[in-house]
Amino acid sequence: MTEIPSVLACDVGNSAVHLAHVQGDEVTSPQVIRVGRLGEINGHLAEIWPQIPPPKKLVAASVNPTALKALEAAAAESIGQNVLVVGRDLPLPIETDLPDPKAVGVDRLCCAVAAYNRLGTACVVADFGTAVTVDCVNDAGVFLGGAILPGLRLAADALHEATAALPRVDLSEADWVFGKDTRQAIVGGIIVGARGALRELVEAYATELGRWPIVILTGGDASLVCRRAGESGLVQAVVPDLALRGVALAYYNSLLT
């Protein structure tokens, strides 16, 4: 390509719609619209779209059909654009070793291709969002699969809703070892438990790969699990906009096929 197109990339998730202008490696104008406030999408699109230089496309990866419909309606109404959807209008962005690649959440594939595109070597991507996904890509750039766990806040809500006495807690960094009250015990259990699950899964993946992979974290709760990349020797980087980079890559890859 002689000119890198602009992409208004949208990650349509269970809790929110994230969007940003992506052009090559540059990500700007990030926006977040919570699922309970999808009526605000029109205004966000009308504001950001005119600022993006042509040639440009609106591209989305979605695991939430209802929110995707709201995005498509807003795009048609406010900026007169169709949404190119990864896995529907665009090919899946990464080769997989799966029996049914289209059955996997496309957000997982977008995160994986973004990580591998930057690293060019085996890696693990852990996305700490509404759910937690921990996925692996091998040295050849093939998505091998992974694991899905309850998200940190989902786990906290479940403890409150399924018990008679445990309170609903706000999550924070767990900078203690022994929880001295119920809140600390819950927060510590969830946060440290997530770190332990991540380490156990990465160790299992490393055994299959034959060496230790690079570990990348993303998602809204990644900073709770890893305060500083490199601190524990397990996580090499935290990349909040990884999915959006992968959405743009799915479009760029489609231009090269």
Kinemage of the C-alpha trace (Angstrom):
@kinemage 1
@onewidth
@group {chain A} dominant
@subgroup {mainchain}
@vectorlist {calphas} color= white
{ca met a 1} P 0.000 0.000 0.000
{ca thr a 2} L 1.330 3.450 -0.888
{ca glu a 3} L -0.926 5.098 1.685
{ca ile a 4} L -2.002 3.710 5.055
{ca pro a 5} L -5.790 4.045 5.331
{ca ser a 6} L -7.428 5.353 8.472
{ca val a 7} L -9.657 3.023 10.467
{ca leu a 8} L -12.266 3.990 13.019
{ca ala a 9} L -11.869 0.759 14.976
{ca cys a 10} L -14.646 -0.425 17.284
{ca asp a 11} L -14.435 -3.164 19.907
{ca val a 12} L -18.049 -4.036 20.748
{ca gly a 13} L -17.926 -5.868 24.056
{ca asn a 14} L -20.297 -7.080 26.724
{ca ser a 15} L -19.968 -4.016 28.939
{ca ala a 16} L -18.898 -1.240 26.586
{ca val a 17} L -18.132 -0.158 23.039
{ca his a 18} L -14.551 1.068 22.670
{ca leu a 19} L -13.572 3.007 19.579
{ca ala a 20} L -10.541 4.912 18.356
{ca his a 21} L -8.885 6.242 15.208
{ca val a 22} L -6.134 3.846 14.123
{ca gln a 23} L -3.686 4.587 11.334
{ca gly a 24} L -0.839 2.120 11.129
{ca asp a 25} L 0.652 1.937 14.633
{ca glu a 26} L -0.920 5.188 15.807
{ca val a 27} L -4.044 5.043 18.003
{ca thr a 28} L -5.782 8.333 18.802
{ca ser a 29} L -9.125 9.746 19.969
{ca pro a 30} L -10.143 6.796 22.195
{ca gln a 31} L -13.783 6.768 23.284
{ca val a 32} L -15.799 4.471 25.579
{ca ile a 33} L -19.599 4.097 25.500
{ca arg a 34} L -21.104 1.909 28.211
{ca val a 35} L -23.684 -0.627 27.045
{ca gly a 36} L -26.360 1.043 29.184
{ca arg a 37} L -25.808 4.307 27.259
{ca leu a 38} L -25.684 3.131 23.648
{ca gly a 39} L -27.781 6.131 22.583
{ca glu a 40} L -24.594 8.182 22.925
{ca ile a 41} L -22.916 6.391 20.002
{ca asn a 42} L -24.400 8.817 17.448
{ca gly a 43} L -22.754 11.787 19.093
{ca his a 44} L -19.376 10.094 19.417
{ca leu a 45} L -19.377 9.033 15.750
{ca ala a 46} L -20.495 12.468 14.558
{ca glu a 47} L -17.661 14.037 16.537
{ca ile a 48} L -14.772 11.747 15.636
{ca trp a 49} L -15.536 10.730 12.012
{ca pro a 50} L -15.010 14.175 10.394
{ca gln a 51} L -11.624 14.448 12.142
{ca ile a 52} L -10.299 11.265 10.524
{ca pro a 53} L -8.424 11.833 7.250
{ca pro a 54} L -9.468 9.822 4.168
{ca pro a 55} L -9.284 7.183 2.924
{ca lys a 56} L -11.100 5.750 5.932
{ca lys a 57} L -13.327 2.879 6.984
{ca leu a 58} L -15.445 2.021 10.023
{ca val a 59} L -14.521 -1.473 11.241
{ca ala a 60} L -15.815 -3.435 14.233
{ca ala a 61} L -15.237 -6.658 16.123
{ca ser a 62} L -18.227 -7.689 18.204
{ca val a 63} L -19.219 -10.231 20.832
{ca asn a 64} L -22.461 -8.366 21.576
{ca pro a 65} L -25.077 -8.567 18.776
{ca thr a 66} L -27.411 -6.022 20.393
{ca ala a 67} L -24.688 -3.416 20.807
{ca leu a 68} L -23.442 -4.091 17.268
{ca lys a 69} L -26.912 -3.377 15.884
{ca ala a 70} L -26.940 -0.099 17.809
{ca leu a 71} L -23.535 0.797 16.352
{ca glu a 72} L -24.630 -0.030 12.809
{ca ala a 73} L -27.828 2.017 13.159
{ca ala a 74} L -25.902 4.955 14.603
{ca ala a 75} L -23.287 4.796 11.828
{ca ala a 76} L -25.936 4.827 9.120
{ca glu a 77} L -27.851 7.667 10.747
{ca ser a 78} L -25.096 9.977 11.974
{ca ile a 79} L -22.282 9.568 9.399
{ca gly a 80} L -23.887 7.609 6.546
{ca gln a 81} L -21.440 4.723 6.782
{ca asn a 82} L -21.685 0.938 6.796
{ca val a 83} L -19.773 -0.999 9.449
{ca leu a 84} L -17.329 -3.638 8.224
{ca val a 85} L -17.560 -6.456 10.775
{ca val a 86} L -14.596 -8.779 11.347
{ca gly a 87} L -15.649 -12.363 10.721
{ca arg a 88} L -18.689 -11.289 8.694
{ca asp a 89} L -17.523 -8.740 6.129
{ca leu a 90} L -13.794 -9.220 6.692
{ca pro a 91} L -11.853 -12.485 7.097
{ca leu a 92} L -10.740 -13.544 10.548
{ca pro a 93} L -7.374 -11.835 11.090
{ca ile a 94} L -5.231 -14.780 12.206
{ca glu a 95} L -4.717 -18.421 11.282
{ca thr a 96} L -6.057 -20.805 13.931
{ca asp a 97} L -5.647 -24.397 15.033
{ca leu a 98} L -9.333 -24.714 15.914
{ca pro a 99} L -12.110 -26.956 14.586
{ca asp a 100} L -14.481 -23.982 14.197
{ca pro a 101} L -12.642 -20.639 14.215
{ca lys a 102} L -15.856 -18.623 13.824
{ca ala a 103} L -17.113 -20.002 17.139
{ca val a 104} L -14.333 -18.181 19.009
{ca gly a 105} L -14.888 -14.632 20.215
{ca val a 106} L -13.518 -12.403 17.477
{ca asp a 107} L -12.153 -9.994 20.093
{ca arg a 108} L -9.807 -12.762 21.238
{ca leu a 109} L -8.524 -13.212 17.691
{ca cys a 110} L -8.047 -9.469 17.217
{ca cys a 111} L -6.019 -9.197 20.426
{ca ala a 112} L -3.943 -12.188 19.395
{ca val a 113} L -3.099 -10.857 15.941
{ca ala a 114} L -2.184 -7.449 17.340
{ca ala a 115} L 0.203 -9.005 19.859
{ca tyr a 116} L 1.829 -11.358 17.352
{ca asn a 117} L 2.074 -8.633 14.705
{ca arg a 118} L 4.204 -6.572 17.081
{ca leu a 119} L 6.241 -9.407 18.616
{ca gly a 120} L 6.628 -11.940 15.786
{ca thr a 121} L 7.079 -14.741 18.300
{ca ala a 122} L 5.060 -17.015 20.583
{ca cys a 123} L 2.945 -15.040 23.015
{ca val a 124} L 0.096 -15.236 25.488
{ca val a 125} L -2.621 -12.581 25.566
{ca ala a 126} L -4.685 -12.236 28.738
{ca asp a 127} L -7.725 -9.966 28.467
{ca phe a 128} L -9.180 -8.932 31.838
{ca gly a 129} L -12.632 -7.642 30.918
{ca thr a 130} L -16.185 -8.761 31.711
{ca ala a 131} L -14.751 -12.242 31.234
{ca val a 132} L -11.077 -13.160 31.444
{ca thr a 133} L -9.542 -14.857 28.429
{ca val a 134} L -6.006 -16.247 28.344
{ca asp a 135} L -4.988 -17.243 24.813
{ca cys a 136} L -1.828 -18.486 23.128
{ca val a 137} L -0.223 -17.891 19.720
{ca asn a 138} L 2.724 -20.021 18.608
{ca asp a 139} L 5.939 -18.967 16.850
{ca ala a 140} L 4.312 -19.430 13.439
{ca gly a 141} L 1.537 -16.954 14.283
{ca val a 142} L -1.172 -19.595 14.726
{ca phe a 143} L -3.849 -19.038 17.382
{ca leu a 144} L -3.899 -22.233 19.432
{ca gly a 145} L -6.840 -21.457 21.731
{ca gly a 146} L -6.939 -20.741 25.426
{ca ala a 147} L -9.112 -20.476 28.512
{ca ile a 148} L -12.071 -18.392 29.684
{ca leu a 149} L -12.603 -17.436 33.341
{ca pro a 150} L -15.157 -15.227 35.103
{ca gly a 151} L -14.155 -11.584 35.057
{ca leu a 152} L -12.940 -10.053 38.310
{ca arg a 153} L -16.025 -7.905 38.849
{ca leu a 154} L -18.296 -10.727 37.762
{ca ala a 155} L -16.683 -12.913 40.431
{ca ala a 156} L -17.137 -10.203 43.064
{ca asp a 157} L -20.804 -9.758 42.135
{ca ala a 158} L -21.394 -13.518 42.202
{ca leu a 159} L -20.014 -13.819 45.754
{ca his a 160} L -22.435 -11.144 46.927
{ca glu a 161} L -25.465 -12.408 45.022
{ca ala a 162} L -25.029 -16.094 45.868
{ca thr a 163} L -24.391 -15.693 49.601
{ca ala a 164} L -26.391 -14.357 52.535
{ca ala a 165} L -23.720 -12.276 54.222
{ca leu a 166} L -20.875 -11.406 51.848
{ca pro a 167} L -20.969 -7.742 50.792
{ca arg a 168} L -20.625 -6.313 47.304
{ca val a 169} L -17.101 -4.888 47.115
{ca asp a 170} L -15.284 -2.446 44.887
{ca leu a 171} L -12.088 -3.960 43.570
{ca ser a 172} L -8.722 -2.338 44.141
{ca glu a 173} L -5.072 -3.315 44.214
{ca ala a 174} L -4.519 -6.000 46.832
{ca asp a 175} L -1.370 -4.758 48.587
{ca trp a 176} L -1.718 -7.090 51.569
{ca val a 177} L -1.093 -10.774 52.167
{ca phe a 178} L -3.615 -11.594 54.883
{ca gly a 179} L -7.103 -10.155 54.467
{ca lys a 180} L -7.913 -8.611 57.851
{ca asp a 181} L -11.640 -8.166 57.169
{ca thr a 182} L -14.232 -9.566 54.776
{ca arg a 183} L -13.649 -6.917 52.123
{ca gln a 184} L -9.896 -7.472 52.087
{ca ala a 185} L -10.393 -11.235 51.998
{ca ile a 186} L -12.685 -10.980 48.953
{ca val a 187} L -10.524 -8.480 47.067
{ca gly a 188} L -7.340 -10.395 47.836
{ca gly a 189} L -8.901 -13.698 46.858
{ca ile a 190} L -10.128 -12.390 43.517
{ca ile a 191} L -7.041 -10.387 42.529
{ca val a 192} L -4.388 -12.816 43.747
{ca gly a 193} L -6.460 -15.731 42.503
{ca ala a 194} L -6.485 -14.168 39.040
{ca arg a 195} L -2.702 -13.807 39.133
{ca gly a 196} L -2.373 -17.421 40.150
{ca ala a 197} L -4.689 -18.612 37.389
{ca leu a 198} L -2.723 -16.580 34.847
{ca arg a 199} L 0.592 -18.045 36.005
{ca glu a 200} L -0.761 -21.605 35.989
{ca leu a 201} L -2.139 -21.245 32.461
{ca val a 202} L 1.024 -19.621 31.107
{ca glu a 203} L 3.108 -22.423 32.625
{ca ala a 204} L 0.867 -25.001 30.944
{ca tyr a 205} L 1.143 -23.199 27.601
{ca ala a 206} L 4.932 -22.947 27.994
{ca thr a 207} L 5.122 -26.694 28.502
{ca glu a 208} L 3.257 -27.278 25.237
{ca leu a 209} L 5.320 -24.690 23.340
{ca gly a 210} L 8.628 -25.913 24.717
{ca arg a 211} L 9.643 -22.486 25.976
{ca trp a 212} L 8.300 -19.529 27.905
{ca pro a 213} L 6.152 -17.157 25.785
{ca ile a 214} L 5.927 -13.387 26.055
{ca val a 215} L 2.865 -12.418 28.117
{ca ile a 216} L 0.742 -9.378 27.220
{ca leu a 217} L -2.192 -8.115 29.292
{ca thr a 218} L -5.111 -5.990 28.152
{ca gly a 219} L -8.647 -5.167 29.299
{ca gly a 220} L -10.109 -2.799 31.865
{ca asp a 221} L -8.935 -4.749 34.927
{ca ala a 222} L -5.439 -5.616 33.695
{ca ser a 223} L -3.842 -2.994 35.946
{ca leu a 224} L -5.347 -4.651 39.021
{ca val a 225} L -3.675 -7.937 38.162
{ca cys a 226} L -0.364 -6.421 37.069
{ca arg a 227} L 0.526 -3.069 38.605
{ca arg a 228} L 3.811 -2.744 36.704
{ca ala a 229} L 4.826 -4.891 33.749
{ca gly a 230} L 8.036 -6.798 34.418
{ca glu a 231} L 7.637 -6.559 38.190
{ca ser a 232} L 6.821 -10.239 38.694
{ca gly a 233} L 8.766 -11.631 35.754
{ca leu a 234} L 5.536 -13.015 34.301
{ca val a 235} L 4.015 -10.094 32.351
{ca gln a 236} L 6.073 -8.162 29.807
{ca ala a 237} L 3.550 -5.464 28.826
{ca val a 238} L 0.066 -4.082 29.466
{ca val a 239} L -1.545 -2.734 26.274
{ca pro a 240} L -5.023 -1.234 26.888
{ca asp a 241} L -5.841 -0.668 23.182
{ca leu a 242} L -4.734 -4.103 21.938
{ca ala a 243} L -8.165 -5.139 20.622
{ca leu a 244} L -8.577 -1.898 18.654
{ca arg a 245} L -5.168 -2.401 17.061
{ca gly a 246} L -6.269 -5.905 16.092
{ca val a 247} L -9.504 -4.637 14.560
{ca ala a 248} L -7.527 -2.278 12.335
{ca leu a 249} L -5.112 -5.084 11.437
{ca ala a 250} L -8.036 -7.255 10.328
{ca tyr a 251} L -8.914 -4.536 7.795
{ca tyr a 252} L -5.296 -3.969 6.712
{ca asn a 253} L -4.787 -7.727 6.234
{ca ser a 254} L -7.903 -7.897 4.056
{ca leu a 255} L -6.345 -5.353 1.673
{ca leu a 256} L -3.322 -7.587 1.180
{ca thr a 257} L -5.198 -10.774 0.244
